[in-house]
Amino acid sequence: MLPAGIESFGLEVFDEAISLSAIPWLKDAKDLRKCVVKYCNGLESIFSSSTFSEDGQISLGTVESLDLSWLPKFRVLFDGLTPPHSIWFNLKELYFRKCNAVKNIFPVQLLENFPNLERLSVTWCENVEDIIVEIAEMSYRGSHQDYSNSISLPKLKDLTLWDLPRLKSIYNGVMVCPSIENVYVYGCPMVRKLPLSLHMDGEQATAPPALKSIGANEEWWESLEWDDPLTKTILQPLYKGAFRVPYFLPPLPLWPPPPPPPIFPFLLPPQFDSLPSNI
């Protein structure tokens, strides 16, 4: 069991768990806010419906920042039946790095369970095909869900998609992101559409009010397909061209990794709370 009051936690070279939320000594970590996981060769998911408590709560539900890297078998963020709408996760920041077994990040059915998401970064995941995807399923909600082609991410501020050679779609519809500030897309040659919804100011269509910049290769930007050409005209002033690695995108770890240390979990140092993840 972790010491009471632990807010930051890291797990490295731990191959005994398939789902992070199923690890016994994490189930009662009620104060956990930041979690870094890397080089865990057996890990396939973070959250699992099998770990629901009788009152509908789930371990790791308090985590606000989740950093996942070098997880070769990682498949899904949430494994099992979709949780009911009443279960909310506090997750604000989600980073994927070198998780080559994952094919999509969010089933659209899960978005309502993550209403606080502010930052999403997916980098060097060579088999990702979709960021948000619609998946027909029967769930705890009682029946098959009918989702329109418009989704809302009310608090999303930063979206970074970096070096995803098989990515085909960010979302096959329209994303309403009133808080979006920065969009960075690089090395995603198969993506043909940027699905941002315009903001309506009365009858006047404008860019999302918080949007500051769109960073991308010029050739990709010019090749995008638009359902309404007016969208590109409105967004064009915010296009900033090619860009350097965003400040919040941690550098890629060296490969191959150094010889693994003894297999045991480690607690992050206190300075982790005041610095961006650099793992």
Backbone torsions as a table, in degrees:
resi	resn	phi	psi	omega
1	MET	NA	140.1	178.1
2	LEU	-73.4	151.8	174.8
3	PRO	-59.2	146.9	179.6
4	ALA	-61.9	141.7	175.3
5	GLY	85.9	1.1	179.2
6	ILE	-64.4	127.5	-179.5
7	GLU	-108.8	-23.7	-178.7
8	SER	-124.9	137.5	-174.1
9	PHE	-147.8	142.1	176.0
10	GLY	-129.9	146.5	179.7
11	LEU	-132.2	126.0	-175.4
12	GLU	-137.9	135.2	177.0
13	VAL	51.7	54.8	177.9
14	PHE	-124.2	109.7	-170.3
15	ASP	-106.3	12.5	-172.7
16	GLU	-90.4	-11.1	-173.6
17	ALA	-116.5	141.7	174.2
18	ILE	-91.9	-37.0	177.2
19	SER	-124.2	133.4	-177.0
20	LEU	-62.6	-39.2	-176.6
21	SER	-70.4	-11.5	179.4
22	ALA	-88.6	-6.4	178.9
23	ILE	-67.7	121.6	-171.8
24	PRO	-55.3	-42.3	-174.5
25	TRP	-81.0	5.4	171.6
26	LEU	-103.8	-12.7	-173.5
27	LYS	-64.6	-30.7	-177.7
28	ASP	-105.3	19.1	-179.8
29	ALA	-83.3	78.8	-172.0
30	LYS	-76.0	-16.5	-177.5
31	ASP	-106.1	5.4	-175.1
32	LEU	-67.4	128.9	-178.4
33	ARG	-119.0	-33.8	-176.4
34	LYS	-128.3	136.2	-177.3
35	CYS	-141.8	127.8	177.6
36	VAL	-117.4	128.2	-178.6
37	VAL	-131.0	126.3	178.8
38	LYS	-149.5	153.3	176.5
39	TYR	56.0	36.8	175.9
40	CYS	-104.2	96.9	-166.7
41	ASN	-70.5	-18.0	-179.1
42	GLY	-97.8	-9.6	-172.3
43	LEU	-71.6	129.4	-179.5
44	GLU	-115.8	-21.0	-178.8
45	SER	-154.5	167.1	176.2
46	ILE	-99.4	-57.4	-179.1
47	PHE	-103.5	148.6	178.6
48	SER	-140.5	135.8	178.7
49	SER	-65.1	-19.7	179.2
50	SER	-68.7	-13.7	-179.1
51	THR	-102.1	10.6	174.3
52	PHE	-59.6	139.0	172.4
53	SER	-85.1	172.6	-178.0
54	GLU	-62.6	-27.8	179.3
55	ASP	-91.1	11.5	175.8
56	GLY	86.7	3.3	179.4
57	GLN	-84.9	158.8	-178.6
58	ILE	-137.3	144.3	-179.4
59	SER	-66.2	151.7	-177.5
60	LEU	71.7	10.1	179.2
61	GLY	-67.5	-17.2	-179.5
62	THR	-88.8	-9.8	-175.3
63	VAL	-64.0	131.3	179.5
64	GLU	-103.0	-28.7	-178.8
65	SER	-129.7	122.9	-176.7
66	LEU	-127.3	120.4	-175.1
67	ASP	-120.1	113.5	-173.7
68	LEU	-119.0	124.4	-180.0
69	SER	-148.1	146.1	178.2
70	TRP	55.3	55.2	178.6
71	LEU	-118.0	92.1	-168.7
72	PRO	-67.4	-22.9	-178.8
73	LYS	-106.2	1.6	-176.9
74	PHE	-63.8	127.2	-175.3
75	ARG	-113.8	-45.6	-170.4
76	VAL	-142.6	151.0	175.2
77	LEU	-70.3	-41.8	-177.4
78	PHE	-127.9	124.7	-177.4
79	ASP	-108.9	133.1	179.2
80	GLY	109.2	-164.4	-179.2
81	LEU	-68.1	143.2	179.4
82	THR	-62.7	132.9	-179.3
83	PRO	-69.8	157.3	177.1
84	PRO	-65.9	159.4	-178.8
85	HIS	-58.6	-24.6	-175.9
86	SER	-69.8	-16.7	179.4
87	ILE	-94.0	115.4	178.9
88	TRP	-111.0	138.0	173.4
89	PHE	-99.8	147.3	-177.2
90	ASN	-85.6	4.0	-172.0
91	LEU	-56.2	125.3	178.4
92	LYS	-112.0	-34.8	-177.3
93	GLU	-126.7	129.6	-179.0
94	LEU	-134.1	120.4	-179.2
95	TYR	-120.3	128.3	172.0
96	PHE	-115.3	132.0	176.1
97	ARG	-141.1	125.2	175.9
98	LYS	52.9	49.5	172.2
99	CYS	-109.6	86.3	-165.2
100	ASN	-83.8	-4.0	177.0
101	ALA	-93.8	-13.9	-177.1
102	VAL	-78.5	137.2	-179.7
103	LYS	-110.8	-26.9	172.9
104	ASN	-143.9	153.7	-173.7
105	ILE	-91.8	-54.3	-177.5
106	PHE	-126.2	119.7	160.2
107	PRO	-65.9	138.6	-176.0
108	VAL	-59.0	-27.4	179.9
109	GLN	-62.6	-22.3	-176.8
110	LEU	-88.2	-15.4	-171.1
111	LEU	-59.4	-35.2	-179.3
112	GLU	-67.5	-17.8	177.8
113	ASN	-85.7	-7.6	-179.5
114	PHE	-126.9	62.5	-174.0
115	PRO	-74.2	-12.4	-175.0
116	ASN	-99.4	6.4	-175.4
117	LEU	-62.1	122.5	-178.5
118	GLU	-112.7	-29.1	-174.1
119	ARG	-139.9	126.1	178.3
120	LEU	-129.8	121.8	-179.3
121	SER	-130.2	122.3	179.1
122	VAL	-125.2	115.6	-173.9
123	THR	-137.1	142.5	174.5
124	TRP	55.1	32.0	176.5
125	CYS	-103.4	98.0	-162.9
126	GLU	-72.9	-14.0	-178.4
127	ASN	-111.7	6.4	177.0
128	VAL	-65.7	128.6	179.8
129	GLU	-109.9	-28.4	-179.3
130	ASP	-141.9	144.1	172.8
131	ILE	-84.9	-53.1	176.2
132	ILE	-121.9	127.4	-174.0
133	VAL	-135.3	145.6	176.6
134	GLU	-89.7	126.2	-179.2
135	ILE	-127.4	118.6	178.2
136	ALA	-69.8	131.6	179.3
137	GLU	-160.0	159.1	167.5
138	MET	-92.9	136.5	-173.4
139	SER	-135.9	-179.7	175.2
140	TYR	-59.8	-16.3	-177.4
141	ARG	-75.7	-8.5	168.3
142	GLY	111.7	-27.6	-177.2
143	SER	-158.8	174.4	176.7
144	HIS	-62.6	136.2	-176.8
145	GLN	-94.2	138.1	177.7
146	ASP	-105.7	110.8	-176.9
147	TYR	-109.9	135.1	176.3
148	SER	-76.1	-178.1	-178.8
149	ASN	-92.5	21.9	176.4
150	SER	-127.1	129.2	179.3
151	ILE	-126.6	156.9	-178.2
152	SER	-118.3	129.5	171.9
153	LEU	-122.7	82.4	-166.0
154	PRO	-65.6	-25.4	-175.9
155	LYS	-112.0	0.3	-177.5
156	LEU	-63.8	124.6	-179.0
157	LYS	-108.9	-40.8	-174.8
158	ASP	-129.1	129.9	175.8
159	LEU	-126.1	120.0	-179.8
160	THR	-124.8	122.6	176.7
161	LEU	-125.0	115.5	-167.5
162	TRP	-133.3	119.1	173.6
163	ASP	56.5	64.4	178.2
164	LEU	-121.4	84.7	-168.8
165	PRO	-66.0	-22.8	-178.9
166	ARG	-104.6	4.5	179.5
167	LEU	-65.8	123.2	-179.9
168	LYS	-102.4	-31.2	-172.7
169	SER	-150.0	136.3	169.8
170	ILE	-76.9	-48.1	171.1
171	TYR	-162.7	136.4	-178.2
172	ASN	-87.0	62.1	-178.5
173	GLY	177.2	-147.4	-177.9
174	VAL	-118.7	132.7	177.5
175	MET	-103.5	119.6	176.5
176	VAL	-93.0	109.4	-174.5
177	CYS	-129.5	79.8	-175.0
178	PRO	-66.3	-18.1	-178.0
179	SER	-101.8	1.3	-173.3
180	ILE	-62.3	132.3	-179.5
181	GLU	-113.9	-40.2	-175.4
182	ASN	-138.4	135.5	174.4
183	VAL	-127.5	123.3	179.0
184	TYR	-123.7	123.4	178.7
185	VAL	-132.3	122.0	-179.0
186	TYR	-148.6	136.2	178.5
187	GLY	69.9	34.7	178.4
188	CYS	-125.5	68.0	-169.0
189	PRO	-67.7	-19.7	-176.9
190	MET	-88.0	-9.4	179.1
191	VAL	-75.4	124.4	-176.3
192	ARG	-108.1	-13.5	-176.6
193	LYS	-134.8	144.3	171.1
194	LEU	-107.3	105.6	-165.4
195	PRO	-86.2	30.8	179.9
196	LEU	-71.9	134.7	175.1
197	SER	-82.2	141.0	173.3
198	LEU	-76.0	158.3	177.8
199	HIS	-93.5	136.5	178.9
200	MET	-101.7	115.9	175.8
201	ASP	-103.8	90.3	-170.2
202	GLY	68.9	-119.9	176.7
203	GLU	-99.7	2.2	-176.8
204	GLN	-96.8	124.7	176.7
205	ALA	-83.9	130.8	178.4
206	THR	-133.9	170.0	174.0
207	ALA	-66.1	157.2	173.1
208	PRO	-49.9	133.9	-168.2
209	PRO	-60.8	-27.9	-177.9
210	ALA	-93.6	-6.7	-172.6
211	LEU	-65.0	125.3	-179.1
212	LYS	-106.0	-39.2	-174.5
213	SER	-156.6	147.7	169.5
214	ILE	-121.3	118.0	-178.9
215	GLY	-109.4	127.4	-179.4
216	ALA	-169.2	162.2	173.5
217	ASN	-64.1	138.5	-175.4
218	GLU	-61.9	-40.1	-179.7
219	GLU	-60.6	-41.3	177.8
220	TRP	-65.8	-45.8	-179.2
221	TRP	-57.1	-44.7	-177.4
222	GLU	-72.6	-19.6	-178.4
223	SER	-91.4	-4.9	-177.7
224	LEU	-63.1	148.3	176.4
225	GLU	-100.6	138.2	-176.4
226	TRP	-124.8	133.3	175.5
227	ASP	-66.9	-32.0	177.2
228	ASP	-132.2	115.5	-178.6
229	PRO	-55.9	-24.1	179.3
230	LEU	-61.3	-30.2	-179.4
231	THR	-60.2	-47.3	179.2
232	LYS	-63.5	-40.1	179.6
233	THR	-59.0	-40.7	-178.0
234	ILE	-73.1	-37.5	-177.4
235	LEU	-83.0	-18.8	-174.2
236	GLN	-53.2	-43.6	179.5
237	PRO	-61.1	-19.1	-178.4
238	LEU	-94.6	-5.5	177.3
239	TYR	-76.5	122.5	-173.8
240	LYS	-107.6	8.5	177.7
241	GLY	79.1	-163.7	178.2
242	ALA	-63.4	160.4	-170.1
243	PHE	-147.7	160.8	171.0
244	ARG	-82.2	167.9	178.0
245	VAL	-57.2	124.7	179.5
246	PRO	-54.8	149.7	-175.8
247	TYR	-60.8	-25.8	-176.8
248	PHE	-92.7	5.4	178.9
249	LEU	-96.7	102.9	-177.2
250	PRO	-60.5	149.6	-178.6
251	PRO	-68.2	155.9	179.4
252	LEU	-70.5	131.2	176.0
253	PRO	-62.9	155.2	177.9
254	LEU	-66.2	148.8	176.9
255	TRP	-134.3	137.0	0.7
256	PRO	-72.8	156.3	-179.3
257	PRO	-67.8	160.8	176.5
258	PRO	-66.3	164.9	178.2
259	PRO	-52.7	135.3	-175.2
260	PRO	-63.5	142.0	174.7
261	PRO	-75.5	176.7	175.7
262	PRO	-55.2	147.7	-175.5
263	ILE	-80.4	103.0	174.1
264	PHE	-162.4	151.1	178.9
265	PRO	-72.8	152.8	177.7
266	PHE	-126.8	149.3	176.0
267	LEU	-92.4	139.5	-179.0
268	LEU	-71.4	147.0	178.1
269	PRO	-66.4	159.1	-176.5
270	PRO	-57.5	-32.3	-175.6
271	GLN	-68.6	-12.8	177.2
272	PHE	-58.3	-30.9	-177.7
273	ASP	-69.3	-18.3	-175.9
274	SER	-114.5	1.1	-178.4
275	LEU	-124.4	151.3	172.4
276	PRO	-65.9	152.4	178.9
277	SER	-60.9	135.9	-179.6
278	ASN	-131.7	34.0	-174.9
279	ILE	-108.6	NA	NA
